[in-house]
Amino acid sequence: MNEGAFLQDLAMLMAVAGSVSLLFTKLKWPKVIGYILAGVMLSRHTWGGSFLSDESSVQTIGQLGIVFLMFTMGLGLSTSKLKKASNVVMPTALLDSVIMICLGFTIGRTCFGWGTVPSLFLGAAICDSATTLLAKVIDEMRWSSRPFVKYVLCTSVCEDVICVGVIALVTGVANGAGMDIPEVLKSLGGLGVFFVSVFFFGFVLIPRFLTSIAMRGDDEALLLTLLGCCFFVSYFAYRFEYSLALGAFLVGIIGGSSEVHDRIERLVDPLKSMFSAVFFVSIGLLIDPLRAWDCLPEILLVSSVILVGKFVNNFVASIVTGLDVKTAVQNAMSLAQIGEFAFMVAILYAGLIGQTDNPMFQIAVGASLLTTFLNPFLVRASDKVGDFAERAVPEKMRRYHK
């Protein structure tokens, strides 16, 4: 990595992100959309040459945004909230993931005339809602304390976990190994060990350690200690081919159980704002507008299936598991999108076949971008839509989650 080029790119990104933030704050539009648009405008795909010296270094910096963003969202979720949400999020995530995989596979086979492998990858690409996008949108709106937030964030994290197993399965099919169930079970078993290890050692050691450091009044030591744990666990998640977001989110939950979580959240907030902006700019850099335009009908079809399918899946599952109508509507509207895992699946498929201009790649990336653009507006509207639905349903159909 060239030092001068890196500093030039970082200066360009910060200047653009700052300008976008000011503009979209004035317009009262979600800033995440502005960051993605800025990435598209800076990309080599749009003008034939990039405004950045090294786009790959930007992608690396953007990964820090995932870590900081998911870490701070985890800080806001206590273990007591998670226990209350577990009977909702696990069935919801499983139902939504399975149905969306089936829908994606069916569309690939019947509507696009694809073979088994690209159809399976399309199903995998649309099965997982974007945790990082949700965290950013909710954070911008200052809605972190809303009742539905713990459900949508935990559901999306559960879908991330399910997607890890799905990726192992479809990769085995693509490589000619067939439906390699033992490999999937091995992947999910390793993920279970990772979960148990992080929570066991984390809850035993970290909260007490943080409290002892906080008593000395040293904010710098407090922040660096917990961030060191966060990056250490995120690194292990990455090495075992899990999501960076997963590792950071778990450490955030552990930190949230300490008595100083509010203080830590205040200290890490500036870093979160900086690097999360870079992450969403880096997503925009991946978009090729011309190729996406060529696949526009297919992108619109897949996006419609995502919006409708995920809304119905999550609404029904939320109601069945005991949530009230308004919370169910907010869950469903918030989770009606796909994001970073769709990019991961699309890039994985492109690597397997050796080309990024294939239809599956363009459709998955295009649908992810479109639903990402729509999601902030859906989340914002979910409050009023939820109130309307609450009033509209008959009294006997209303159920409340305690």
Steps between C-alpha positions, in 0.01 A plus 500: 500500500652834389503744792445811290215341302340378821504846659368654178210254489422550868498879453268466201264265686480718811438816295226331296343332805496828690337684210241225454423498872438877501286489186285205604455639851369821346270306266394270789581193290673187636877558478570136417344556156726799443809299591411223253431755225834665573669162454326453165614845384861434607510153343698400193184336365322835460765707323738239360760599757486534877549818700677279755853368470432159657140386540608179673647699790165678534325164526740406782432825686128443451521174692588704808162667462328164539695431818430835668136516392407149613702537819303808605167339408591201717575735790138611497366145539508348846489124553157533663364656179654221295342230716159659453553525125634148443157335468421744219822549305607139451175371344467821298853481361465131410162543329609806305830347386349171383214661307725759333747231390212308343366814331842594362558149368154491339548838330839398366367174357159606368530872419863527390554147370819450702652173613503365854823668616428866410142459626626371835741791527218744425297343781796530734554865398146609587447301821686728742400849614780757537599536866745785438251701296233462768741602772602814308143604417376446855799687639441798270136516603586473872259208529731263688268491802185415301343163599527345152875568462618204708287270286617623160869513590501157663295351214745637243797363698328158516454519123872575466571177689259302282656653187842366605362147480316573175819631338683180599219295347473681165879519465515122538240464225688741273827311550337171405485358852121502497287567805786455746301485824800392715691810386205723588466337843873544553473870413202557729661295778809718481279805515333362813837447665597856407182637660538299820870586536448874448206520742653275766839671522351841424238508773740350754787742439408816311229674712699471824819610325327805350351600834842487667652718226209746512551553872838656421334766283718427195275524192785423262589172671131406524434557130817336370455192719152425372586589139798266526262219599262603222759487222651180639165317485413658163832377363424146613154524344666607174761223516229238543315656202218644708383860487705783651166644608426186700817520708462872570132461588572224753770703676265799502235291678756391757613859551138605530463277807762705687416797717692743276342424161356852462843649556661267245231576243565874536874450452473284188230709326738725295690199366174330409379803303823526302556139403135408440482783243803352322336155502190620315711699254693178433172324413430766239841436344388147406204618294523500120206721390508397132497126566232544765288691248526212251352267766240748625185286438654205682623724783153649542342153509744368761471820705121470501524141619738607777279787617173304493638162603702625795219724618248215500743248654607725785154639568341156523784359712489800735125467552516123551778535758293745704593855400243778472392621158702823499826327597435227243452764228818681601695173500369408158565838338848529650610152390366535143846546346828328427851637536860406564450121494342529155822665380701222664295225333510677162879547519544137606299381200691731265827357633382143448411558134777755434292799385323795665283594203275194537125567548480350852769734628342810347147411612601420859709818531232713332219365721716553806566860401133574424367351822779677691382832356138428593564366848557830686168629368325177596643510853397864539148427372460186713402701808194658338412187302522296821269744683251482213508120493456488878184706475369320192507140621209365706547506876494121529796471256729724706772321691755652730844375580591545866 
